[in-house]
Amino acid sequence: MTGIAVVIPTYNRAHQIADTIESVLAQSLPPAEVVVVDDGSTDDTAAVCARYAPSVRYERQDNAGVSAARNRGAAVTGAPLIAFVDSDDLWDREKLALQAAALAAQPSAGWCITGCDVIGLDGTVIATRRGFPAVFGVFRSEGIAPSEFFARYFQPLSLASAGVVHPAWTGDAYLPLFLGNFALPSSAMVRREMFERVGGFDPAFRLAEETEFFHRLAAAAPVVILEEPLVGYRVGQAGSLISPANTGKLIGNALTSLERAAALRPPSAGQDPYLRRGRHALLRKLAWLHLTLGDGKAARETLRTAWESGAPRDMRSLAVCAVSYLPPVALDAARRAKAALR
């Protein structure tokens, strides 16, 4: 079989999955296969998907998490390229064509990702949340724009398609991924042989699963990065895995992913600074989370762990430590005031 298999994991998104499916079916390079893996939905997801048969295959499983759903979708398809899209996200019409062209131009690359814009519940782009920095904190923590970040770690690549030159980057993402994730499942296209070689997504990770998966992928093969925002990444809905209620678990899983990633290649002196910087950034983020939840003691303990492992006592972390001594009522008032300013 040739072409691209598109895998759409879903859970209770009957009200949005039609838009996702239609953005897939409207691709200028049509996929060879489209499969929706329903992870135990209790709404009308099956009925919505039935409207698109036989172009879209529907598979149902007992609830096992998004990692298991993506793996199931990959297992029941056969095309040599696999693209994933979550059931509330949208694709630009040229996404598959550009990614397929990018991988064809770079035979050594095992995967390709694109930029993304944040979209609201109505599907429109949020003007103030465009591009990589709107989704990934690594650019803010590193204090540089995506183009500067990518230029630091990757080689430039000009991809010509339909008479238009698209800026891209290629190279080894293993070290920069220690600093923070910059790959979105809905933006990823992976060669099947590479997906199978690294073992797919880890079903034990129901949160931050992409962080762990993409680091394994990066350890095995180079990447091509298209800076253009070819994905609409939807936020702001109830039940989202990236909701504030899940942030602590997300950070915990990301920390676990860092330790796992460090064992994917032989230890080297060049790797250690990246590992430390990534760990320190996550610990500072966790301390801030504890503070916003009103747990000053946990915030201080997390900062202490970071400092003891070599993290700098910068102004932000010192401020968090100082504020952590305020009583819970004052912490809650500060949190509300900060939210109001947003």
C-alpha positions as CSV (number, residue, x, y, z in Angstrom):
1,M,0.0,0.0,0.0
2,T,1.2,3.5,-0.7
3,G,0.2,6.9,0.6
4,I,-0.8,8.3,4.0
5,A,-2.9,6.8,6.8
6,V,-4.7,9.4,9.0
7,V,-5.4,8.3,12.6
8,I,-8.0,10.2,14.6
9,P,-8.3,9.2,18.3
10,T,-11.4,10.5,20.0
11,Y,-13.4,10.5,23.2
12,N,-16.8,12.2,23.5
13,R,-16.2,14.7,20.7
14,A,-19.3,14.1,18.6
15,H,-19.9,17.9,18.6
16,Q,-16.5,18.6,17.0
17,I,-15.2,15.5,15.2
18,A,-17.1,16.2,12.0
19,D,-15.1,19.4,11.5
20,T,-11.9,17.5,12.0
21,I,-12.9,14.7,9.6
22,E,-13.9,17.3,6.9
23,S,-10.5,19.0,7.3
24,V,-8.8,15.7,6.7
25,L,-11.0,14.7,3.7
26,A,-10.4,18.2,2.1
27,Q,-6.7,17.7,1.9
28,S,-5.1,18.6,-1.4
29,L,-3.2,15.3,-1.2
30,P,-6.0,12.9,-0.2
31,P,-5.1,10.3,2.4
32,A,-5.1,6.6,1.4
33,E,-6.8,5.6,4.7
34,V,-8.7,7.5,7.5
35,V,-9.5,5.7,10.7
36,V,-11.3,7.1,13.8
37,V,-10.5,5.2,17.0
38,D,-13.3,5.8,19.5
39,D,-11.8,5.3,23.0
40,G,-15.1,4.4,24.6
41,S,-17.2,7.4,23.9
42,T,-20.7,7.7,25.5
43,D,-22.1,10.3,23.1
44,D,-23.1,10.1,19.4
45,T,-19.5,9.8,18.0
46,A,-20.3,6.5,16.2
47,A,-23.4,8.1,14.4
48,V,-21.4,11.1,13.3
49,C,-18.6,9.0,11.9
50,A,-21.0,6.8,10.1
51,R,-21.9,9.7,7.9
52,Y,-18.5,9.6,6.4
53,A,-18.3,5.9,5.6
54,P,-16.7,4.3,3.6
55,S,-14.1,7.1,3.3
56,V,-13.6,6.9,7.1
57,R,-13.3,3.7,9.0
58,Y,-14.6,3.6,12.5
59,E,-13.0,1.5,15.2
60,R,-14.2,1.3,18.8
61,Q,-12.3,0.2,21.9
62,D,-12.9,0.2,25.7
63,N,-11.5,3.4,27.2
64,A,-7.7,2.9,27.4
65,G,-6.4,6.4,26.8
66,V,-5.3,8.4,23.8
67,S,-1.9,6.6,23.5
68,A,-3.7,3.2,23.1
69,A,-6.1,4.7,20.6
70,R,-3.4,6.1,18.4
71,N,-1.5,2.8,18.5
72,R,-4.7,1.0,17.6
73,G,-5.2,3.3,14.6
74,A,-1.7,2.7,13.4
75,A,-2.1,-1.1,13.8
76,V,-5.2,-1.3,11.7
77,T,-3.8,0.8,8.8
78,G,-1.1,-0.1,6.4
79,A,0.1,3.1,4.5
80,P,3.8,3.9,4.8
81,L,3.2,7.3,6.3
82,I,1.0,7.9,9.4
83,A,-0.4,11.3,10.3
84,F,-2.3,11.9,13.6
85,V,-4.9,14.5,14.4
86,D,-6.9,14.8,17.6
87,S,-10.7,15.0,17.1
88,D,-11.1,18.6,18.0
89,D,-8.2,20.0,15.9
90,L,-8.2,21.2,12.3
91,W,-5.8,20.9,9.4
92,D,-4.8,23.4,6.7
93,R,-5.7,22.0,3.3
94,E,-2.0,21.7,2.3
95,K,-0.7,20.0,5.4
96,L,-0.4,16.4,4.2
97,A,1.0,17.5,0.8
98,L,3.7,19.6,2.3
99,Q,4.7,17.0,4.9
100,A,4.9,14.2,2.4
101,A,7.0,16.4,0.1
102,A,9.3,17.3,3.1
103,L,9.9,13.6,3.9
104,A,10.4,12.8,0.3
105,A,13.1,15.5,0.1
106,Q,14.8,14.2,3.3
107,P,14.9,10.4,3.1
108,S,16.9,10.1,6.3
109,A,14.2,11.9,8.3
110,G,11.8,9.6,10.1
111,W,9.2,12.2,11.0
112,C,7.9,15.7,10.3
113,I,6.1,18.3,12.3
114,T,4.5,21.7,11.5
115,G,3.6,24.9,13.3
116,C,0.2,25.5,14.7
117,D,-2.2,28.2,15.7
118,V,-4.5,28.1,18.7
119,I,-8.2,28.0,17.8
120,G,-11.2,28.7,20.1
121,L,-14.3,26.6,20.5
122,D,-15.8,28.1,17.4
123,G,-12.8,27.0,15.3
124,T,-11.4,30.5,14.6
125,V,-7.8,31.4,15.2
126,I,-7.2,33.3,18.4
127,A,-5.3,36.4,17.1
128,T,-3.0,36.6,20.1
129,R,-2.1,32.9,20.1
130,R,-0.4,32.2,16.9
131,G,2.5,29.9,16.1
132,F,4.7,27.7,18.2
133,P,5.0,30.0,21.2
134,A,1.2,29.9,21.7
135,V,1.4,26.2,22.5
136,F,4.9,25.4,23.7
137,G,6.6,27.1,26.7
138,V,10.1,26.2,25.7
139,F,10.4,29.3,23.5
140,R,9.4,31.6,26.4
141,S,11.7,29.8,28.9
142,E,14.6,30.0,26.4
143,G,13.8,33.6,25.7
144,I,14.0,33.3,21.9
145,A,11.7,33.2,18.9
146,P,11.1,29.8,17.2
147,S,13.1,30.8,14.1
148,E,16.1,31.6,16.3
149,F,15.6,28.5,18.3
150,F,15.4,26.2,15.3
151,A,18.4,28.0,13.6
152,R,20.5,27.2,16.7
153,Y,19.8,23.5,16.6
154,F,18.8,22.6,13.0
155,Q,19.9,23.1,9.4
156,P,17.7,25.3,7.1
157,L,15.8,23.6,4.3
158,S,13.8,25.2,1.5
159,L,10.9,23.1,0.4
160,A,9.4,24.1,-3.0
161,S,5.8,23.1,-3.6
162,A,3.4,24.4,-6.3
163,G,5.7,27.2,-7.0
164,V,6.0,28.4,-3.4
165,V,9.1,28.0,-1.2
166,H,8.3,26.9,2.3
167,P,10.9,27.5,5.1
168,A,11.8,24.4,7.0
169,W,14.4,22.9,9.3
170,T,15.9,19.5,9.5
171,G,18.3,17.7,11.9
172,D,18.6,15.9,15.2
173,A,15.9,17.0,17.8
174,Y,17.2,14.8,20.6
175,L,19.1,17.4,22.6
176,P,16.8,20.4,22.1
177,L,13.8,18.3,23.2
178,F,15.3,18.2,26.7
179,L,14.7,21.9,26.9
180,G,11.0,21.4,26.3
181,N,8.6,19.8,23.8
182,F,7.8,21.6,20.5
183,A,6.0,18.8,18.7
184,L,2.2,18.4,18.6
185,P,0.6,15.0,17.7
186,S,-1.9,16.7,15.4
187,S,1.1,18.2,13.5
188,A,3.1,15.0,13.2
189,M,3.6,12.7,10.2
190,V,5.7,9.6,10.9
191,R,7.2,6.9,8.7
192,R,5.5,3.7,9.6
193,E,8.7,1.8,9.9
194,M,10.0,4.4,12.4
195,F,6.7,4.4,14.4
196,E,7.0,0.6,14.7
197,R,10.7,0.6,15.5
198,V,10.2,3.0,18.5
199,G,7.1,1.1,19.7
200,G,4.4,3.8,19.3
201,F,3.0,5.8,22.1
202,D,3.3,4.4,25.7
203,P,-0.2,3.4,26.9
204,A,0.8,4.1,30.5
205,F,1.0,7.8,29.7
206,R,-2.5,9.3,29.5
207,L,-1.0,12.8,29.9
208,A,2.2,14.3,28.3
209,E,2.4,11.1,26.2
210,E,3.6,13.2,23.2
211,T,6.6,14.4,25.2
212,E,7.8,10.9,25.9
213,F,7.0,9.6,22.4
214,F,8.6,12.4,20.4
215,H,11.8,12.1,22.5
216,R,12.0,8.4,21.6
217,L,11.4,9.2,18.0
218,A,14.1,11.9,18.0
219,A,16.6,9.5,19.5
220,A,16.0,7.2,16.5
221,A,15.8,9.6,13.5
222,P,16.1,13.2,12.3
223,V,13.1,15.4,11.9
224,V,11.8,17.9,9.4
225,I,10.1,21.0,10.9
226,L,7.8,23.2,8.8
227,E,7.4,26.5,10.6
228,E,4.1,27.3,8.9
229,P,1.0,26.9,11.2
230,L,-0.8,24.1,9.3
231,V,-2.8,22.9,12.4
232,G,-5.5,24.6,14.3
233,Y,-5.0,23.4,17.9
234,R,-8.3,23.8,19.9
235,V,-8.2,24.8,23.6
236,G,-10.6,25.9,26.2
237,Q,-13.1,23.1,26.5
238,A,-14.3,21.1,29.5
239,G,-12.6,17.7,29.9
240,S,-9.4,18.7,28.0
241,L,-6.4,16.7,29.1
242,I,-4.4,20.0,29.2
243,S,-6.9,21.7,31.5
244,P,-5.4,23.3,34.7
245,A,-6.7,20.3,36.8
246,N,-4.3,18.0,34.9
247,T,-1.3,20.3,34.9
248,G,0.5,18.7,37.9
249,K,0.3,15.3,36.3
250,L,1.4,16.7,33.0
251,I,4.5,18.1,34.6
252,G,5.2,14.9,36.6
253,N,5.0,12.9,33.4
254,A,7.2,15.3,31.6
255,L,9.9,14.9,34.3
256,T,9.6,11.1,34.0
257,S,10.0,11.5,30.2
258,L,13.2,13.5,30.7
259,E,14.8,10.7,32.8
260,R,13.7,8.1,30.3
261,A,15.1,10.1,27.4
262,A,18.5,10.5,29.0
263,A,18.8,6.7,28.8
264,L,18.0,6.5,25.1
265,R,21.5,7.3,24.0
266,P,24.9,6.7,25.7
267,P,25.6,9.3,28.3
268,S,27.6,12.3,27.1
269,A,29.0,15.5,28.6
270,G,27.1,17.4,25.9
271,Q,23.8,15.9,27.0
272,D,24.0,16.8,30.7
273,P,23.5,20.6,30.4
274,Y,20.3,20.1,28.3
275,L,18.9,17.6,30.8
276,R,19.6,19.9,33.7
277,R,18.0,22.9,32.0
278,G,14.9,21.0,31.1
279,R,14.5,19.5,34.6
280,H,15.0,22.9,36.2
281,A,12.4,24.6,33.9
282,L,9.8,21.9,34.8
283,L,10.5,22.2,38.5
284,R,10.1,25.9,38.4
285,K,6.8,25.4,36.5
286,L,5.7,22.9,39.2
287,A,6.6,25.3,42.0
288,W,4.5,28.0,40.3
289,L,1.6,25.5,40.0
290,H,1.8,24.7,43.7
291,L,1.8,28.4,44.4
292,T,-1.3,29.0,42.3
293,L,-3.1,26.2,44.1
294,G,-2.4,27.8,47.4
295,D,0.2,25.3,48.6
296,G,3.2,27.5,49.6
297,K,5.0,24.7,51.4
298,A,5.0,22.4,48.3
299,A,6.2,25.4,46.2
300,R,9.2,25.9,48.5
301,E,10.0,22.2,48.6
302,T,10.0,22.1,44.8
303,L,12.2,25.1,44.5
304,R,14.6,23.6,47.0
305,T,14.8,20.5,44.9
306,A,15.6,22.6,41.9
307,W,18.2,24.7,43.6
308,E,19.9,21.7,45.2
309,S,20.3,20.2,41.7
310,G,22.0,23.4,40.4
311,A,19.1,25.5,39.2
312,P,19.8,29.3,39.4
313,R,18.2,31.4,42.1
314,D,16.8,33.8,39.6
315,M,14.4,36.6,40.3
316,R,11.3,34.6,39.2
317,S,12.0,31.7,41.5
318,L,13.0,33.9,44.4
319,A,9.8,35.8,44.0
320,V,7.8,32.6,44.0
321,C,9.6,31.5,47.2
322,A,8.9,34.9,48.9
323,V,5.2,34.9,47.9
324,S,4.8,31.3,49.1
325,Y,5.0,32.5,52.7
326,L,1.7,34.4,52.3
327,P,-1.4,32.8,53.9
328,P,-3.6,30.8,51.5
329,V,-6.3,33.6,51.4
330,A,-3.7,36.1,50.2
331,L,-2.3,33.5,47.6
332,D,-5.8,33.0,46.3
333,A,-6.4,36.8,46.0
334,A,-3.1,37.1,44.1
335,R,-4.0,34.3,41.7
336,R,-7.4,35.9,41.0
337,A,-5.8,39.3,40.4
338,K,-3.3,37.8,37.9
339,A,-6.1,35.9,36.1
340,A,-8.1,39.2,35.9
341,L,-5.1,40.9,34.3
342,R,-5.1,38.3,31.5
